[in-house]
C-alpha cells in the first residue's frame, strides 16, 4: 500500500484527483468506481476544476458507484444519484447513460443486485475510490461481511445510520437498508484509492493497517490487494508510529 500525505482537505482532493486524471489520461474510456459521503467532495471539486481548465474529458468514461439507499428515488435529494449529479456529474461532460448506481427503489431488489453485478462484469473497474467508515466498513459492507460477496442488500447498522444522520432531518429519516457493491467486486478493481481525512478516521485506519485481516474490519482486506493508494492527512494517521508509516511504501 502506498501512502500520500495530504496537508489539508483541499490538498487531499487535489492529490486524489491527480490519480483519477492519470488513469483517464492513460485510458480515456476508463471505468471509475465512485463513492459518496463527505470524504470525496474535495476530490470531485478538484476533478471539476480540472475539467473546467480543459485538462480532462469524461466523455468516454463510465462510472459505477458503490451503493445507494433502499427506497429513495433518484430525484430524492438524499439519494446518492442526486449527490453524484450535484457534486460531479452535472459539472463535467460525462454522458448520463454512462453513469451507474444501484437501482435501490426497484420492486425486486434481488434482481437489482444481479443487474448491478452484470454491469460490473461488463465494465471492469480501472480505479475504485473508497472512503472508510468509523467501524472499517467499505461502501455499506459492514463488519462481518464476507470478503467474497458481490452486490447485495444490507441492513445498515445503527452506528452507520447515526454517522449518516447529519445529512438527514433526523435519525428516523435515515433508510435502514442499502444496496452495496460487494467486497469481492471492490477487490476486482485494477487499482484502489482510499481517502481518509480527520481524527475521526484514525481508529479505522489503525485497525485497517495493524489489526488482523478479518471481516471484523472490512477495510483490512485492502492489505491483500496489489495496488492500493491511501491519501490521508496527519490526523487520520495519528495512531500510527514512524515504523508503521515506513511500511507504507
Backbone torsions as a table, in degrees:
resi	resn	phi	psi	omega
1	UNK	NA	133.0	179.9
2	UNK	-98.0	138.7	179.0
3	UNK	-110.0	132.8	170.8
4	UNK	-121.2	120.4	-177.5
5	UNK	-86.5	129.7	177.9
6	UNK	-105.4	142.6	-178.0
7	UNK	-81.3	-32.5	-179.7
8	UNK	-158.5	-178.4	-174.6
9	UNK	-65.4	-40.5	178.7
10	UNK	-64.3	-40.5	178.3
11	UNK	-64.6	-39.7	176.3
12	UNK	-58.9	-45.4	179.9
13	UNK	-60.0	-43.6	-179.6
14	UNK	-64.9	-41.5	-178.0
15	UNK	-71.4	-36.8	175.9
16	UNK	-68.8	-42.3	179.7
17	UNK	-61.5	-35.4	179.8
18	UNK	-60.4	-33.4	178.5
19	UNK	-70.6	-38.9	174.5
20	UNK	-62.3	-45.6	-178.5
21	UNK	-61.6	-39.8	178.0
22	UNK	-63.2	-40.0	178.9
23	UNK	-62.6	-45.6	-177.8
24	UNK	-70.7	-35.7	177.8
25	UNK	-64.5	-34.0	178.7
26	UNK	-79.7	-25.8	-177.3
27	UNK	-149.5	98.3	-173.4
28	UNK	-65.7	-22.9	179.5
29	UNK	-103.1	32.0	-178.3
30	UNK	-62.3	153.7	170.7
31	UNK	-103.9	123.8	-177.3
32	UNK	-108.5	129.3	172.9
33	UNK	-89.7	124.9	-172.7
34	UNK	-116.6	161.7	-177.2
35	UNK	-130.9	166.9	179.1
36	UNK	-124.6	-169.1	-175.5
37	UNK	92.5	-175.0	-176.5
38	UNK	-75.8	-28.2	-173.9
39	UNK	-57.7	-44.9	-174.6
40	UNK	-86.9	0.8	-173.9
41	UNK	-59.9	-42.3	-179.7
42	UNK	-68.3	-31.2	176.2
43	UNK	-65.8	-45.5	179.5
44	UNK	-65.6	-36.4	177.4
45	UNK	-62.6	-40.0	178.9
46	UNK	-68.1	-35.5	177.7
47	UNK	-68.0	-40.5	176.7
48	UNK	-62.1	-42.4	178.7
49	UNK	-61.3	-42.2	179.1
50	UNK	-64.1	-40.0	177.9
51	UNK	-64.3	-44.6	-178.3
52	UNK	-64.2	-26.7	177.2
53	UNK	-85.6	-0.3	179.1
54	UNK	78.2	20.3	-176.9
55	UNK	-87.7	-13.1	-176.1
56	UNK	-156.6	150.1	171.4
57	UNK	-122.9	139.4	177.5
58	UNK	-106.3	15.3	-171.5
59	UNK	-65.3	-23.8	-179.7
60	UNK	-110.2	1.8	-176.5
61	UNK	-79.3	144.6	168.4
62	UNK	-110.6	148.4	176.5
63	UNK	-128.7	147.3	175.0
64	UNK	-131.8	117.8	179.7
65	UNK	-86.2	156.1	-176.8
66	UNK	-67.3	-38.0	-166.8
67	UNK	-163.3	172.2	174.1
68	UNK	-157.5	144.8	176.3
69	UNK	-67.3	140.3	174.9
70	UNK	-74.3	134.2	173.2
71	UNK	94.1	-7.0	179.4
72	UNK	-99.7	123.8	176.2
73	UNK	-68.3	153.3	-178.5
74	UNK	-53.9	-31.7	-178.0
75	UNK	-83.0	-7.0	176.4
76	UNK	-64.7	133.0	-173.3
77	UNK	-72.4	-3.7	173.3
78	UNK	-104.0	-0.3	179.0
79	UNK	-77.7	157.2	178.6
80	UNK	-76.2	-24.2	170.1
81	UNK	-57.0	-48.9	-178.7
82	UNK	-64.0	-44.1	179.5
83	UNK	-56.0	-46.8	-176.7
84	UNK	-66.6	-38.8	177.7
85	UNK	-63.7	-44.0	-176.9
86	UNK	-69.6	-37.7	-171.3
87	UNK	-98.6	-9.6	180.0
88	UNK	-151.7	-62.0	-165.9
89	UNK	-58.6	-40.3	-177.0
90	UNK	-72.2	-8.9	-175.8
91	UNK	-111.7	5.9	178.0
92	UNK	-130.8	176.5	-174.2
93	UNK	-94.9	30.9	179.6
94	UNK	-75.7	143.2	175.7
95	UNK	-75.0	120.9	-179.9
96	UNK	-53.9	-28.9	179.4
97	UNK	-68.1	-17.6	-179.3
98	UNK	-95.9	4.5	179.1
99	UNK	-104.7	129.2	-172.3
100	UNK	-130.3	132.8	171.1
101	UNK	-135.1	156.9	176.6
102	UNK	-58.3	144.1	176.9
103	UNK	-88.9	83.9	-170.8
104	UNK	-89.5	1.9	172.8
105	UNK	-105.1	17.2	-179.4
106	UNK	-74.5	154.5	177.6
107	UNK	-69.7	-34.5	-179.1
108	UNK	-111.7	96.9	-175.2
109	UNK	-72.3	-31.6	176.6
110	UNK	-63.5	-41.8	177.8
111	UNK	-65.6	-36.2	178.6
112	UNK	-64.7	-38.5	177.9
113	UNK	-64.5	-44.0	179.2
114	UNK	-63.0	-41.6	178.6
115	UNK	-59.8	-39.3	-179.2
116	UNK	-71.6	-37.5	174.8
117	UNK	-59.7	-39.8	178.7
118	UNK	-62.8	-38.7	177.6
119	UNK	-64.4	-42.6	180.0
120	UNK	-63.4	-37.9	177.7
121	UNK	-69.2	-34.0	-179.2
122	UNK	-74.0	-35.2	-178.1
123	UNK	-122.9	80.0	179.2
124	UNK	-55.6	137.3	-173.1
125	UNK	-80.9	126.5	178.2
126	UNK	-83.4	-39.2	180.0
127	UNK	-142.7	123.4	179.6
128	UNK	-109.2	121.1	175.4
129	UNK	-87.5	135.2	179.2
130	UNK	-134.8	145.0	160.6
131	UNK	-103.0	-178.9	178.0
132	UNK	-134.2	131.5	179.2
133	UNK	-78.7	163.8	-179.6
134	UNK	-59.9	-26.4	177.5
135	UNK	-100.3	13.9	178.1
136	UNK	86.0	10.1	-178.2
137	UNK	-73.4	152.3	175.8
138	UNK	-119.2	126.4	-168.6
139	UNK	59.8	-131.4	172.2
140	UNK	-110.5	28.5	174.5
141	UNK	-81.6	98.5	-174.6
142	UNK	-78.5	163.4	176.1
143	UNK	-51.3	136.1	-177.1
144	UNK	98.6	-8.9	180.0
145	UNK	-71.3	129.8	177.8
146	UNK	-59.6	144.8	-177.2
147	UNK	-70.1	-20.2	-175.6
148	UNK	-98.9	4.3	-175.4
149	UNK	-70.3	148.2	176.8
150	UNK	-102.8	-168.5	-177.7
151	UNK	-50.5	131.2	-173.7
152	UNK	-154.0	164.0	174.3
153	UNK	-84.5	135.0	-176.2
154	UNK	-132.3	141.1	170.2
155	UNK	-85.4	122.4	-176.6
156	UNK	-75.3	138.2	178.1
157	UNK	-71.9	159.9	179.1
158	UNK	-61.7	-36.5	179.1
159	UNK	-63.6	-45.8	-179.7
160	UNK	-63.4	-41.2	178.4
161	UNK	-64.1	-40.1	178.2
162	UNK	-66.7	-40.7	178.3
163	UNK	-59.7	-36.5	-176.3
164	UNK	-91.3	-6.1	-174.8
165	UNK	-68.0	-18.8	178.9
166	UNK	-61.9	-19.2	-178.0
167	UNK	-94.2	-4.0	-177.1
168	UNK	-118.5	162.7	178.0
169	UNK	-59.4	-34.3	179.0
170	UNK	-160.4	167.2	178.4
171	UNK	-59.6	-35.1	-179.8
172	UNK	-63.2	-20.5	-179.2
173	UNK	-86.8	-11.4	-178.6
174	UNK	-76.4	125.3	178.7
175	UNK	-56.4	152.9	-178.2
176	UNK	-97.6	-8.0	179.4
177	UNK	-136.6	161.0	175.6
178	UNK	-150.6	160.4	165.9
179	UNK	-101.2	129.4	-178.4
180	UNK	-130.8	142.9	169.0
181	UNK	-58.2	137.8	-177.4
182	UNK	-78.5	162.5	176.8
183	UNK	-61.2	-36.3	177.4
184	UNK	-59.5	-36.8	177.7
185	UNK	-70.9	-42.1	179.1
186	UNK	-58.4	-42.8	-177.5
187	UNK	-69.1	-18.1	178.0
188	UNK	-77.6	-15.3	179.5
189	UNK	-59.7	142.3	-179.3
190	UNK	-66.2	-34.6	177.7
191	UNK	-143.2	148.4	-178.8
192	UNK	-125.8	135.1	178.2
193	UNK	-120.2	112.8	179.8
194	UNK	-105.7	128.2	179.4
195	UNK	-116.5	140.4	-179.7
196	UNK	-147.3	127.7	-178.1
197	UNK	-135.5	129.2	173.1
198	UNK	101.2	156.6	-176.1
199	UNK	-62.6	-27.8	-178.4
200	UNK	-68.8	-10.2	177.0
201	UNK	-97.9	-4.9	-171.4
202	UNK	-62.8	-44.1	-179.0
203	UNK	-64.1	-42.3	179.9
204	UNK	-64.8	-41.0	178.3
205	UNK	-64.7	-41.1	178.0
206	UNK	-61.8	-47.2	179.9
207	UNK	-64.1	-38.0	179.2
208	UNK	-61.7	-42.3	-172.2
209	UNK	-93.4	-26.2	-172.5
210	UNK	-115.2	-18.4	179.7
211	UNK	-83.3	178.2	177.4
212	UNK	-66.9	152.3	173.2
213	UNK	-78.2	104.1	-169.6
214	UNK	-153.3	147.9	174.3
215	UNK	-58.0	-16.5	176.2
216	UNK	-60.9	-27.6	172.7
217	UNK	-129.6	91.2	-175.2
218	UNK	-50.1	-37.3	-177.5
219	UNK	-65.6	-19.1	-179.9
220	UNK	-61.1	-24.4	-178.8
221	UNK	-66.0	-19.0	179.8
222	UNK	-63.0	-21.1	177.4
223	UNK	-67.9	-12.7	178.9
224	UNK	-93.4	-8.3	-177.0
225	UNK	-88.1	139.7	-174.8
226	UNK	-77.9	-11.0	-173.7
227	UNK	-142.7	79.1	179.4
228	UNK	-121.2	132.7	173.5
229	UNK	-116.6	129.0	175.7
230	UNK	-105.2	120.0	173.4
231	UNK	-108.6	117.4	-173.8
232	UNK	-148.8	157.8	175.3
233	UNK	-95.8	172.1	-175.9
234	UNK	-61.3	-34.6	-179.1
235	UNK	-64.9	-39.5	179.0
236	UNK	-69.3	-21.8	-177.8
237	UNK	-101.5	8.1	-168.3
238	UNK	-63.5	-22.3	-179.1
239	UNK	-88.5	2.8	179.3
240	UNK	-101.0	142.0	176.8
241	UNK	-96.6	179.5	-175.5
242	UNK	-59.0	-40.4	179.7
243	UNK	-62.7	-41.1	178.0
244	UNK	-60.5	-44.8	-177.6
245	UNK	-67.5	-33.3	179.6
246	UNK	-66.5	-29.4	179.0
247	UNK	-67.0	-28.6	177.9
248	UNK	-77.9	98.2	-173.7
249	UNK	-73.3	NA	NA
